[in-house]
Amino acid sequence: MKLHYILFLLLPLLSTEVRAQDPIFTQFFLVPETLNPAVTGLANTWNAGLIHRRQWPDGTRKIDTQYGFANNMVNDEIGLGATFLNHHEEFTNYNYSQFNGAFSYALELDNDWQIRFGLEAGYGRKNYNFKNLLLEDQINFNDETISSGSVDPGVLNYSDTIDFFDVSAGFLVVSENAWFGTALKHLNRPDISFTEYANVPLDLFLTVHGGYYIAFEGSPLLYSLGDPTLLLTANYMRQSQYNRLDLGGVLEFNRFSFGVIAATNPEGKSSNSSILTSVSPVFSLKLNEFTFGYSYDANTTKFGNSQGVHELSLTWQSSRRCDKCDNYKVKLKRNGVNVYQ
């Protein structure tokens, strides 16, 4: 199904430094699993991928995020998969990792539409590395030595690591040329407080996304590159007071694609908020069963010299088909009756 190449292009939320916010990727056209568990098994064959994101690549400020996934359909309706996320901030030594199992269930609707329901659950760990904190009273300015203790008793009560169970859900309505979906993460509101008696629920993360494919009837030169289509896409995100609306499009050919996504801040919280926060050119190249992707997020605000965000991805989709497995067979309609070949 063409939906495997859907462009779910997103940029990070306004401040990924906030520990309660989820890390997000730009290249969702290659890894839609990062956005909605309902896409689990959508390729209807073995599907796996890795993506690496480096934000603010300066040596003292860089933020690295990696995501991996693998999934497949186990029958005509049920898809199973697994995902892994790792996020690290160089300047704070903060680390966040999570491993999830994913499940999807598909129902065929009339007029070649399909609705898919998804559920994702697993364990996460946030490591604040408080042992690496250096407080003012630990510094001896006379002999330039560092004391191992501090007079601040609160630091001794902080927990370096937080382990929590997490649940997310979503649904997706798809056809050959259009799709619409929504997902809600952290449904159980896990406690991420680093003190023993406090309770800090992880904020819900909402995403609403959709897109529409348009057959491009252009010049013979474009068709010589392979049946081009234009995807128009939009995605809205909200987590706590942070929100994001991404708009853009991508032109797809048989072996490569390119496009531009504009990230906007539709609900500015201050008088100097920028409506347009970044512009991202995105590229992908397909070689047999593998697809390579690259994107660069160019900052358009007055934030300063952030050096942008670089993102590299590698996805694999098996071309193998099992003729004896119903979920691999091609469903056709003959005289109004669903048949397989």
C-alpha positions as a Markdown table, in Angstrom:
| # | Residue | x | y | z |
|---|---|---|---|---|
| 1 | Met | 0.0 | 0.0 | 0.0 |
| 2 | Lys | 1.3 | 3.4 | -0.9 |
| 3 | Leu | 0.6 | 4.6 | 2.7 |
| 4 | His | 4.0 | 3.2 | 3.7 |
| 5 | Tyr | 5.5 | 6.3 | 2.1 |
| 6 | Ile | 3.2 | 8.7 | 3.9 |
| 7 | Leu | 4.9 | 11.9 | 5.0 |
| 8 | Phe | 4.3 | 12.4 | 8.7 |
| 9 | Leu | 6.9 | 15.3 | 8.8 |
| 10 | Leu | 7.3 | 16.9 | 12.2 |
| 11 | Leu | 9.8 | 19.1 | 13.9 |
| 12 | Pro | 10.6 | 19.1 | 17.6 |
| 13 | Leu | 8.3 | 20.7 | 20.1 |
| 14 | Leu | 9.3 | 24.3 | 21.1 |
| 15 | Ser | 11.8 | 23.2 | 23.7 |
| 16 | Thr | 13.1 | 19.6 | 23.8 |
| 17 | Glu | 15.1 | 20.6 | 26.8 |
| 18 | Val | 12.0 | 20.3 | 29.0 |
| 19 | Arg | 12.2 | 16.8 | 30.5 |
| 20 | Ala | 8.5 | 16.2 | 30.4 |
| 21 | Gln | 8.3 | 16.6 | 26.7 |
| 22 | Asp | 8.6 | 13.8 | 24.1 |
| 23 | Pro | 11.4 | 13.8 | 21.6 |
| 24 | Ile | 10.1 | 14.0 | 18.0 |
| 25 | Phe | 11.5 | 13.4 | 14.6 |
| 26 | Thr | 11.2 | 15.2 | 11.2 |
| 27 | Gln | 11.2 | 12.2 | 8.9 |
| 28 | Phe | 7.8 | 10.6 | 9.6 |
| 29 | Phe | 7.4 | 9.7 | 6.0 |
| 30 | Leu | 10.0 | 6.9 | 6.6 |
| 31 | Val | 9.1 | 6.1 | 10.3 |
| 32 | Pro | 5.4 | 6.7 | 10.9 |
| 33 | Glu | 5.7 | 4.3 | 13.9 |
| 34 | Thr | 7.1 | 7.1 | 15.9 |
| 35 | Leu | 3.8 | 8.9 | 15.6 |
| 36 | Asn | 0.9 | 6.4 | 15.7 |
| 37 | Pro | 0.9 | 2.7 | 16.9 |
| 38 | Ala | -2.0 | 2.1 | 14.4 |
| 39 | Val | 0.6 | 1.9 | 11.5 |
| 40 | Thr | 2.1 | -1.2 | 13.0 |
| 41 | Gly | 2.2 | -3.8 | 10.2 |
| 42 | Leu | 0.8 | -1.4 | 7.6 |
| 43 | Ala | 3.5 | -2.5 | 5.1 |
| 44 | Asn | 2.1 | -6.0 | 5.2 |
| 45 | Thr | 5.6 | -7.5 | 5.2 |
| 46 | Trp | 8.7 | -7.4 | 7.4 |
| 47 | Asn | 9.5 | -3.7 | 8.0 |
| 48 | Ala | 12.2 | -2.2 | 10.2 |
| 49 | Gly | 14.2 | 1.0 | 10.5 |
| 50 | Leu | 16.6 | 3.2 | 12.4 |
| 51 | Ile | 16.7 | 7.0 | 12.7 |
| 52 | His | 19.2 | 9.3 | 14.3 |
| 53 | Arg | 18.6 | 13.0 | 15.1 |
| 54 | Arg | 21.2 | 15.5 | 16.2 |
| 55 | Gln | 19.9 | 18.8 | 17.5 |
| 56 | Trp | 22.2 | 21.8 | 18.1 |
| 57 | Pro | 25.4 | 19.9 | 17.0 |
| 58 | Asp | 27.7 | 22.2 | 19.0 |
| 59 | Gly | 29.8 | 20.0 | 21.3 |
| 60 | Thr | 28.5 | 21.4 | 24.6 |
| 61 | Arg | 24.8 | 21.7 | 23.7 |
| 62 | Lys | 24.1 | 18.8 | 21.3 |
| 63 | Ile | 21.0 | 16.6 | 21.8 |
| 64 | Asp | 21.0 | 13.1 | 20.3 |
| 65 | Thr | 17.9 | 11.0 | 19.8 |
| 66 | Gln | 17.7 | 7.5 | 18.2 |
| 67 | Tyr | 14.6 | 5.4 | 17.4 |
| 68 | Gly | 14.3 | 1.9 | 16.1 |
| 69 | Phe | 11.4 | -0.3 | 15.1 |
| 70 | Ala | 10.4 | -3.7 | 13.6 |
| 71 | Asn | 6.9 | -5.0 | 12.7 |
| 72 | Asn | 4.8 | -7.3 | 10.5 |
| 73 | Met | 1.3 | -8.6 | 10.1 |
| 74 | Val | 0.7 | -12.0 | 11.7 |
| 75 | Asn | -2.7 | -12.5 | 9.9 |
| 76 | Asp | -5.1 | -10.4 | 7.8 |
| 77 | Glu | -6.2 | -8.2 | 10.8 |
| 78 | Ile | -3.4 | -8.2 | 13.5 |
| 79 | Gly | 0.0 | -6.6 | 13.3 |
| 80 | Leu | 2.7 | -6.9 | 15.9 |
| 81 | Gly | 5.9 | -4.9 | 16.5 |
| 82 | Ala | 8.5 | -3.5 | 18.8 |
| 83 | Thr | 10.0 | 0.0 | 19.2 |
| 84 | Phe | 13.0 | 1.5 | 21.0 |
| 85 | Leu | 13.8 | 5.1 | 21.9 |
| 86 | Asn | 16.9 | 6.7 | 23.3 |
| 87 | His | 17.4 | 10.4 | 24.0 |
| 88 | His | 20.6 | 12.0 | 25.5 |
| 89 | Glu | 21.5 | 15.6 | 26.3 |
| 90 | Glu | 25.2 | 16.4 | 26.4 |
| 91 | Phe | 25.1 | 19.5 | 28.6 |
| 92 | Thr | 23.0 | 18.0 | 31.4 |
| 93 | Asn | 23.9 | 14.3 | 30.9 |
| 94 | Tyr | 20.1 | 13.6 | 31.0 |
| 95 | Asn | 19.1 | 10.3 | 29.3 |
| 96 | Tyr | 15.7 | 8.9 | 28.5 |
| 97 | Ser | 15.2 | 5.5 | 27.0 |
| 98 | Gln | 12.0 | 3.4 | 26.4 |
| 99 | Phe | 11.2 | 0.0 | 24.9 |
| 100 | Asn | 7.6 | -0.8 | 23.8 |
| 101 | Gly | 5.6 | -3.6 | 22.2 |
| 102 | Ala | 3.0 | -2.5 | 19.6 |
| 103 | Phe | -0.3 | -4.0 | 18.4 |
| 104 | Ser | -2.7 | -3.1 | 15.6 |
| 105 | Tyr | -6.0 | -4.4 | 14.4 |
| 106 | Ala | -7.4 | -3.6 | 10.9 |
| 107 | Leu | -10.9 | -3.6 | 9.7 |
| 108 | Glu | -11.9 | -3.3 | 6.0 |
| 109 | Leu | -14.6 | -0.7 | 5.3 |
| 110 | Asp | -16.6 | 0.0 | 2.2 |
| 111 | Asn | -15.2 | 1.8 | -0.9 |
| 112 | Asp | -11.6 | 0.5 | -0.3 |
| 113 | Trp | -11.2 | 2.3 | 3.0 |
| 114 | Gln | -9.6 | 0.6 | 6.0 |
| 115 | Ile | -9.6 | 1.6 | 9.7 |
| 116 | Arg | -6.8 | 0.5 | 12.0 |
| 117 | Phe | -6.6 | 0.6 | 15.8 |
| 118 | Gly | -3.3 | 0.6 | 17.6 |
| 119 | Leu | -2.0 | 0.1 | 21.1 |
| 120 | Glu | 1.6 | 0.5 | 22.4 |
| 121 | Ala | 2.9 | -0.3 | 25.9 |
| 122 | Gly | 6.2 | -0.7 | 27.5 |
| 123 | Tyr | 8.8 | 0.5 | 30.1 |
| 124 | Gly | 10.7 | 3.8 | 30.1 |
| 125 | Arg | 13.6 | 5.1 | 32.2 |
| 126 | Lys | 14.7 | 8.7 | 32.8 |
| 127 | Asn | 18.2 | 9.2 | 34.2 |
| 128 | Tyr | 18.9 | 12.7 | 35.6 |
| 129 | Asn | 22.5 | 11.9 | 36.7 |
| 130 | Phe | 22.2 | 14.0 | 39.8 |
| 131 | Lys | 25.5 | 12.6 | 41.0 |
| 132 | Asn | 27.2 | 14.7 | 38.3 |
| 133 | Leu | 25.7 | 18.0 | 39.7 |
| 134 | Leu | 28.3 | 20.5 | 40.9 |
| 135 | Leu | 26.9 | 22.9 | 43.5 |
| 136 | Glu | 28.5 | 26.2 | 44.6 |
| 137 | Asp | 29.5 | 25.1 | 48.1 |
| 138 | Gln | 31.5 | 22.1 | 46.7 |
| 139 | Ile | 34.0 | 24.5 | 45.0 |
| 140 | Asn | 37.0 | 25.6 | 47.1 |
| 141 | Phe | 38.2 | 28.8 | 45.4 |
| 142 | Asn | 41.3 | 28.9 | 47.5 |
| 143 | Asp | 43.0 | 25.7 | 46.3 |
| 144 | Glu | 40.7 | 25.0 | 43.3 |
| 145 | Thr | 39.6 | 21.6 | 44.7 |
| 146 | Ile | 36.1 | 20.1 | 44.5 |
| 147 | Ser | 34.4 | 18.7 | 47.6 |
| 148 | Ser | 32.4 | 15.4 | 47.3 |
| 149 | Gly | 29.7 | 16.6 | 49.7 |
| 150 | Ser | 27.2 | 19.5 | 49.8 |
| 151 | Val | 25.3 | 21.3 | 52.6 |
| 152 | Asp | 22.1 | 21.1 | 50.5 |
| 153 | Pro | 20.3 | 18.1 | 52.0 |
| 154 | Gly | 17.7 | 18.1 | 49.2 |
| 155 | Val | 20.2 | 16.7 | 46.7 |
| 156 | Leu | 20.7 | 13.6 | 48.8 |
| 157 | Asn | 17.0 | 12.8 | 48.5 |
| 158 | Tyr | 16.8 | 12.9 | 44.7 |
| 159 | Ser | 16.6 | 9.7 | 42.7 |
| 160 | Asp | 18.9 | 9.5 | 39.8 |
| 161 | Thr | 16.6 | 7.2 | 37.8 |
| 162 | Ile | 12.9 | 6.9 | 37.3 |
| 163 | Asp | 11.3 | 3.7 | 35.9 |
| 164 | Phe | 7.7 | 3.8 | 34.7 |
| 165 | Phe | 5.1 | 1.8 | 32.7 |
| 166 | Asp | 3.7 | 3.7 | 29.7 |
| 167 | Val | 0.6 | 3.2 | 27.5 |
| 168 | Ser | -0.4 | 4.9 | 24.2 |
| 169 | Ala | -3.2 | 4.4 | 21.7 |
| 170 | Gly | -4.3 | 5.6 | 18.2 |
| 171 | Phe | -6.3 | 4.9 | 15.2 |
| 172 | Leu | -5.9 | 5.5 | 11.4 |
| 173 | Val | -8.4 | 5.7 | 8.6 |
| 174 | Val | -6.7 | 5.0 | 5.2 |
| 175 | Ser | -7.4 | 4.5 | 1.5 |
| 176 | Glu | -5.0 | 4.4 | -1.5 |
| 177 | Asn | -4.9 | 8.2 | -1.8 |
| 178 | Ala | -5.9 | 9.7 | 1.6 |
| 179 | Trp | -5.5 | 9.1 | 5.3 |
| 180 | Phe | -6.4 | 10.6 | 8.6 |
| 181 | Gly | -5.3 | 9.5 | 12.1 |
| 182 | Thr | -4.9 | 10.6 | 15.7 |
| 183 | Ala | -2.9 | 9.2 | 18.7 |
| 184 | Leu | -2.7 | 9.9 | 22.4 |
| 185 | Lys | 0.4 | 9.0 | 24.3 |
| 186 | His | 0.9 | 8.4 | 28.1 |
| 187 | Leu | -2.7 | 7.5 | 28.7 |
| 188 | Asn | -1.9 | 6.2 | 32.2 |
| 189 | Arg | -0.1 | 9.4 | 33.1 |
| 190 | Pro | 3.1 | 7.8 | 34.7 |
| 191 | Asp | 4.7 | 9.6 | 37.6 |
| 192 | Ile | 8.1 | 11.1 | 36.6 |
| 193 | Ser | 9.0 | 12.9 | 39.8 |
| 194 | Phe | 12.6 | 12.5 | 41.0 |
| 195 | Thr | 11.6 | 12.9 | 44.7 |
| 196 | Glu | 10.1 | 10.2 | 46.8 |
| 197 | Tyr | 6.9 | 11.9 | 48.0 |
| 198 | Ala | 6.0 | 14.1 | 45.0 |
| 199 | Asn | 3.8 | 13.1 | 42.1 |
| 200 | Val | 4.5 | 14.6 | 38.6 |
| 201 | Pro | 2.3 | 12.9 | 36.0 |
| 202 | Leu | 3.8 | 12.8 | 32.5 |
| 203 | Asp | 1.7 | 15.1 | 30.2 |
| 204 | Leu | -0.5 | 13.6 | 27.6 |
| 205 | Phe | 0.8 | 13.9 | 24.0 |
| 206 | Leu | -1.9 | 14.4 | 21.4 |
| 207 | Thr | -1.3 | 14.3 | 17.6 |
| 208 | Val | -3.8 | 14.7 | 14.8 |
| 209 | His | -2.5 | 14.1 | 11.3 |
| 210 | Gly | -3.7 | 13.6 | 7.8 |
| 211 | Gly | -2.7 | 13.7 | 4.1 |
| 212 | Tyr | -3.9 | 13.5 | 0.5 |
| 213 | Tyr | -2.1 | 12.2 | -2.6 |
| 214 | Ile | -2.5 | 14.0 | -5.9 |
| 215 | Ala | -1.4 | 12.4 | -9.2 |
| 216 | Phe | 1.0 | 14.9 | -10.8 |
| 217 | Glu | 0.2 | 15.5 | -14.4 |
| 218 | Gly | 3.2 | 17.4 | -15.5 |
| 219 | Ser | 5.8 | 17.4 | -18.2 |
| 220 | Pro | 7.2 | 14.2 | -19.9 |
| 221 | Leu | 10.5 | 14.9 | -18.1 |
| 222 | Leu | 8.9 | 14.3 | -14.7 |
| 223 | Tyr | 7.2 | 11.1 | -15.9 |
| 224 | Ser | 10.6 | 9.8 | -17.2 |
| 225 | Leu | 11.7 | 9.8 | -13.6 |
| 226 | Gly | 8.8 | 7.5 | -12.6 |
| 227 | Asp | 5.1 | 8.2 | -11.9 |
| 228 | Pro | 5.3 | 11.3 | -9.7 |
| 229 | Thr | 2.7 | 12.0 | -6.9 |
| 230 | Leu | 2.4 | 15.0 | -4.7 |
| 231 | Leu | 1.5 | 14.5 | -1.0 |
| 232 | Leu | -0.1 | 17.4 | 0.9 |
| 233 | Thr | 0.1 | 16.8 | 4.6 |
| 234 | Ala | -0.6 | 18.5 | 8.0 |
| 235 | Asn | -0.1 | 17.5 | 11.6 |
| 236 | Tyr | -1.1 | 19.1 | 14.9 |
| 237 | Met | 0.6 | 18.3 | 18.2 |
| 238 | Arg | 0.0 | 19.3 | 21.7 |
| 239 | Gln | 1.7 | 18.4 | 25.0 |
| 240 | Ser | 1.0 | 20.5 | 28.1 |
| 241 | Gln | 1.2 | 24.2 | 27.0 |
| 242 | Tyr | 3.3 | 23.4 | 23.9 |
| 243 | Asn | 1.7 | 23.1 | 20.5 |
| 244 | Arg | 2.8 | 22.6 | 16.9 |
| 245 | Leu | 1.2 | 22.7 | 13.5 |
| 246 | Asp | 3.3 | 21.4 | 10.6 |
| 247 | Leu | 2.3 | 22.0 | 6.9 |
| 248 | Gly | 4.0 | 21.0 | 3.8 |
| 249 | Gly | 4.3 | 18.6 | 0.9 |
| 250 | Val | 6.6 | 16.1 | -0.8 |
| 251 | Leu | 7.0 | 15.1 | -4.4 |
| 252 | Glu | 7.5 | 11.3 | -4.7 |
| 253 | Phe | 9.0 | 9.3 | -7.6 |
| 254 | Asn | 9.8 | 5.6 | -7.9 |
| 255 | Arg | 13.3 | 5.9 | -6.5 |
| 256 | Phe | 13.5 | 9.2 | -4.7 |
| 257 | Ser | 11.5 | 12.0 | -3.1 |
| 258 | Phe | 12.0 | 15.5 | -1.9 |
| 259 | Gly | 9.8 | 18.1 | -0.2 |
| 260 | Val | 9.6 | 21.0 | 2.3 |
| 261 | Ile | 7.8 | 21.2 | 5.6 |
| 262 | Ala | 7.1 | 24.4 | 7.5 |
| 263 | Ala | 6.8 | 24.1 | 11.3 |
| 264 | Thr | 4.5 | 26.7 | 12.9 |
| 265 | Asn | 3.5 | 27.9 | 16.3 |
| 266 | Pro | -0.2 | 28.7 | 15.9 |
| 267 | Glu | -0.9 | 29.5 | 19.6 |
| 268 | Gly | 1.9 | 31.9 | 20.6 |
| 269 | Lys | 2.3 | 32.3 | 24.3 |
| 270 | Ser | 4.1 | 35.6 | 24.3 |
| 271 | Ser | 4.2 | 38.8 | 22.2 |
| 272 | Asn | 7.6 | 37.9 | 20.6 |
| 273 | Ser | 6.5 | 34.4 | 19.6 |
| 274 | Ser | 7.3 | 33.4 | 16.0 |
| 275 | Ile | 4.5 | 31.9 | 13.9 |
| 276 | Leu | 7.0 | 30.2 | 11.6 |
| 277 | Thr | 9.7 | 28.4 | 13.7 |
| 278 | Ser | 11.6 | 26.3 | 11.1 |
| 279 | Val | 11.7 | 25.2 | 7.5 |
| 280 | Ser | 12.9 | 21.7 | 6.6 |
| 281 | Pro | 14.0 | 20.4 | 3.2 |
| 282 | Val | 13.7 | 16.6 | 3.2 |
| 283 | Phe | 15.1 | 14.0 | 0.8 |
| 284 | Ser | 15.0 | 10.2 | 0.4 |
| 285 | Leu | 16.5 | 7.7 | -1.9 |
| 286 | Lys | 15.3 | 4.1 | -2.4 |
| 287 | Leu | 17.8 | 1.3 | -3.3 |
| 288 | Asn | 16.1 | -2.1 | -3.6 |
| 289 | Glu | 14.6 | -2.9 | -0.2 |
| 290 | Phe | 16.4 | 0.0 | 1.6 |
| 291 | Thr | 15.4 | 3.6 | 1.8 |
| 292 | Phe | 17.9 | 6.3 | 3.0 |
| 293 | Gly | 16.6 | 9.7 | 4.2 |
| 294 | Tyr | 18.1 | 13.0 | 5.2 |
| 295 | Ser | 16.6 | 16.3 | 6.5 |
| 296 | Tyr | 17.9 | 19.6 | 7.9 |
| 297 | Asp | 15.7 | 21.8 | 10.1 |
| 298 | Ala | 16.7 | 25.4 | 9.5 |
| 299 | Asn | 15.7 | 27.7 | 12.4 |
| 300 | Thr | 13.7 | 30.8 | 11.4 |
| 301 | Thr | 13.3 | 32.4 | 14.8 |
| 302 | Lys | 15.6 | 34.8 | 16.8 |
| 303 | Phe | 16.8 | 31.9 | 18.9 |
| 304 | Gly | 20.4 | 32.5 | 17.7 |
| 305 | Asn | 23.0 | 30.3 | 16.0 |
| 306 | Ser | 21.5 | 26.9 | 16.8 |
| 307 | Gln | 23.3 | 25.2 | 13.8 |
| 308 | Gly | 20.0 | 23.5 | 12.9 |
| 309 | Val | 19.0 | 19.9 | 13.3 |
| 310 | His | 20.4 | 17.0 | 11.2 |
| 311 | Glu | 18.5 | 13.8 | 10.8 |
| 312 | Leu | 19.6 | 10.5 | 9.1 |
| 313 | Ser | 17.4 | 7.5 | 8.6 |
| 314 | Leu | 17.6 | 4.0 | 7.2 |
| 315 | Thr | 14.5 | 1.8 | 6.7 |
| 316 | Trp | 14.1 | -1.7 | 5.3 |
| 317 | Gln | 11.0 | -3.3 | 3.8 |
| 318 | Ser | 11.2 | -6.9 | 2.7 |
| 319 | Ser | 10.1 | -7.7 | -0.9 |
| 320 | Arg | 9.5 | -11.3 | 0.1 |
| 321 | Arg | 5.9 | -12.5 | -0.2 |
| 322 | Cys | 4.4 | -15.7 | 1.1 |
| 323 | Asp | 1.8 | -17.1 | -1.3 |
| 324 | Lys | 0.4 | -19.4 | 1.3 |
| 325 | Cys | -0.2 | -16.7 | 3.8 |
| 326 | Asp | -3.5 | -14.8 | 3.4 |
| 327 | Asn | -2.1 | -11.5 | 4.7 |
| 328 | Tyr | 0.5 | -11.5 | 1.9 |
| 329 | Lys | -2.0 | -12.1 | -0.9 |
| 330 | Val | -3.3 | -9.3 | -3.0 |
| 331 | Lys | -7.0 | -8.6 | -2.3 |
| 332 | Leu | -9.1 | -7.8 | -5.4 |
| 333 | Lys | -12.7 | -7.3 | -6.2 |
| 334 | Arg | -14.4 | -9.3 | -8.9 |
| 335 | Asn | -18.1 | -8.7 | -9.4 |
| 336 | Gly | -18.4 | -7.1 | -6.0 |
| 337 | Val | -16.8 | -10.0 | -4.1 |
| 338 | Asn | -13.5 | -9.9 | -2.4 |
| 339 | Val | -11.1 | -12.5 | -3.7 |
| 340 | Tyr | -7.3 | -13.2 | -3.4 |
| 341 | Gln | -4.6 | -14.0 | -5.9 |
